C-alpha cells in the first residue's frame, strides 16, 4: 500500500488523538499566534483608559458558568486594566452566578495588585434581583437597591468605597459582561442612555449580532466579541491569559484540519491516477 493510499484510509481515531495532543499542548504552552485587535475592542479599551484615576467603574457580571470560557477571561482583563489605571471597581450582576464569577476573578487578579484592598479599591456586591427595576432604583439610591450588603455578607457601611457610591451616577462608566437576558437592553434603556453614561460590553460570540445595532448607534461604545475579543483585550493590557491560549488552540486546530483536507485531496488525486483503467 502506497503512502497516499494510507492517507486515504487513515483511522479517524488517529486524527482525534492528534487533535487532543495538539489542543492540550497549546493550552499549556501557548505558541503566540498573531492576533489582530478589532476596532470595537480597541474602542472599549480606549473608553476605559481615558477615565480619570480614582474614578469608579461599575461592572455588571451578567453571565453564568456556561459562558465562563468566553467571559471570565474578559472580566479578568478588564479588571487588570482598571486596577492598573488606579480606578476603583464595583461589580454586581443581574444573573444568580454574578457573585461567584466575580469572586473567581478577584481572587486571581488581586494577587498581581497587592496594594489594592477589598472594600477600598474593589467591591463585589454579587447578584441582586430585579433586572430593569433594580437598575432604575440604582439611579436614586444604590444602597437600597443593592440591599446594603455585598456578596460576602458585609454591610456597605463597613466598605469605604461604598460610601462614595450613593447612586449609579457615581460611576464614570459601566462595563457589562453579558451572556443573554437580562443584559445590555436593560442597561441601555434604564441607565446609560438616560444618564448619557458610556457602556462597553463583552459578550458571547453567538450574542454579538444582537448587540451590534447598539454598537453601530453609539449606545454601546465598544464590544468584546466572544473569546476572540477577550484575547484581544488580554493583548492590549499585556497580560496573556486563557483567552489567548484558547485562541491559539482554536487556530492550531483549524490549521491541522486544513492540513488533513489538503493531504486528503492530494491523496485522492494520486490514488486516482494509480487506479487501472476500467476499474472504479
N, C-alpha and C positions, 0 to 999 in steps of 0.2 A: 504493500500500500504506500503510495507516494505521500509526501508532506502535505500537499494540497487536499488530498483525499482525507487525511487525518483531521485537517482543519474543518472540512465539511461535516465530519462525523464526531466532532468533539462532544464529550459528555457535558451536559448543561451543569452538572454538579461541580465541574472544574471551574466554570465561569462564576458560580456562586461563591466558591472558596476564594477565588481571586478577588472578587468584589469585597468579601468580608475582610480579607487581609489588607487590601488597599485602603478601605474606609477606616479600619481600625488604626492602621499606621498613621494615616494623615490626621486623624483626630488627636492622636497622641503627640505627633510631631508635625504640626502644620508646615507645609512647604512654601507658603507665601506666594501663591499665585496672584498675579496683578488684579487689583480691584479699582475700578473707576468710580469715583464718588458722584452719585446722582445729584442733579441740581436741587431737587426737593430736599434731600438730606442736608445739603450744604446750607440751604435756607433755614432749616430748623436749627442747625448748629449756629449759624450767624445770629439768629434771633435770640438765642440763649446767651451767646457770647457777648452781646452788647449790653446786657443787663448790668447796672452798676453793682459793685461789690456790696455785700451785706444785704442786698435785696432778698425778698422771699420768693422762691419758686414753688408753686403748688403743683404736685404731680398726682395724677389720678391713675391708679393701677386697676383698670377695668378689664381684667383677664383672669384666667384660672390655670391650673396645672397643664391642661391640654395644649395651651399656647405657650408654655414655657420656652421651648426651643427657639421661638422667634422673638418673644417679647421680653423675657428675662434678661438676655444679653443687652437689649436696647435700654432697659431701665438701668442696668449697671453702668453702661457707658454714659448715659445722661447724668446720672448721679456723680460719676467721676468728674465729668465736665463741670457740673455745678459747684461741687466742693473745691475743685481746683481753681475756680473763679471766685472763691470766697463768698459764694451765695449760701443762703440758708434755705433748707428744703423741708417742706411738709408734704407727706404723702397720705392720701386717703383713697377711697375707691367705692364704687357702686356695685362691685361684684364680691361675693362672700369670701373669696380667697385673697382679697387685696392685701390684708394684713400679713398673711403667711408669705405671699410672694415678696412683699417688701422687706420682711424680716430676713429672708434669704439674701436679698440684695445688700441690705445694710451690714449684715454680718460679714460679708465678703469685702465690700468696698471700704468699710471703715478701717480695716487692717492697714490700708495704704494711706490713711489720713488720721494718724494717732492724735493729732491736735484737735480734731473735730469731736465734739461731745454730744451725746444724745441729750435732747431736751434744750440744748443751746443752739446747735447748728443743724439738727435734724430731728424730726418727729414723725413717727408712724402712727397715724390715728386709726388705721385699719378700715375695715368695712363698716359703712353706715347705710342703713336702708333709706328708701325714699326716692331714689333716682332724681327725676326732674324737680320734685318737691324739695328734696334735700338741697339741691343746688340753689333753688330760689330762696330758701331760708338762709343759706350761707351769705347771701348778699346783705342781709340785715343783721344777722347775729350768728357767726360761725360757731361759737362755743355752744350755743343752744342746739344748733343744727347737728353738730358733731357729738352731742350728748356729754360733752365735758370730760371725756376720758379717752386715753389713747389705746392702742392695740394691746398693751401690756397691763392695762387697768390703772394706769397712773392718772391722777387728776391734772387737768390743764393748769391749775394753779401752782403745781409743782414743776412745771416745764416753762422756763423763762421765755423760750421762743414763742409759745402760745399767747403770752401776754401782749405781744405785738401783732398777733393775728386775730383781730376782732371780727373782721368780715373777709370775704373773698377779695374785696377791693384792696386788702393789704398786700396781696400778691402782685408781683410785677408781670407774671406770665403763668400760663397753665401749660403743662406738658402731659398729655394723656396717652396711656398705653392701652390700646383698645382691641378686643377680640370679637366684639359684637354689640348687642344692645343689652342694657343702656350703654351709651358711649358718646361719640362725637356730636350726635344730633342734640342731645340734652345740653352739652356744654355750649354749643353754638347758640341754641335758642334761649337758654336761661341766663347765661353768664357772659361769654366772650363777645358776642355781638352787641348786646345792650350796653356793656361796660367798655366797649372798644378795647378789649384786653387781648393780647396776642395768644393764640392757641397753636401749638405744634402737637403732632401725634406720631405714634408708632403703632403699626397695625399688622395683622397677619396678611400674608400675600393674597389670600383669597378675598380679603375685605378691601383691598386697595381700590378697585373700581368704584365702590360705593362712596369712598371718601374723596375721590379725585375732583368731582364737581365743586366741592367746598374748597379744595386747594386752588383750583383754577379761578374761583371767585375771590380768593384772598381771605376767606373766612378761616381757613387753616393756613398758617404762614409757612409750614414745611411739614413733610411727612417722611417717616422711615418705613420703607416698604418691605415688610417681612424680614427674614433672616439677612437678606442682602443689604437692606437699609441699616440693620443693626451692625453688620460687619463694616459698612462704610463709616458709621459713627465711631466704632472702635478705632478705625484707622485715623479719623480726624482727631481723636483725643489721645492718639499714640499709646493705646492700651489694648493690644491684640487679646482677644478672648475666644469664647466658644463660638461666636458667630463667624469670625474669620476662619476658625478651624472647620466649622460646618460648611462654609462656602468652598473651602479647599477640598473637602471630602466630596461635595456635590460636583465640583468641576472635574476632579480626578475620576469620578465615576463616569461622567459624560465622556471624558477622553478615552477611557477604557472601552466603553460601549461603541464609540465611533471607530476605534481601532479594530474591534471584533467585526463590525459591519464591513469595514474595508477589506479585512482578511477574508471574510465570508464571501464577498463578491469576487475577489481575485481568485479564491479557491474554486468558486463556481465556474468562472471563465476557463481556468486552467484544466479542471477535470472535464469540462465540456469538450475541449479540444482533444483530450485524450480518449474520448468515447468513440469506439469504432463506428463507422458509417453503417446505417441501417438499424442501429440499436438506440433505444431511447436513453 
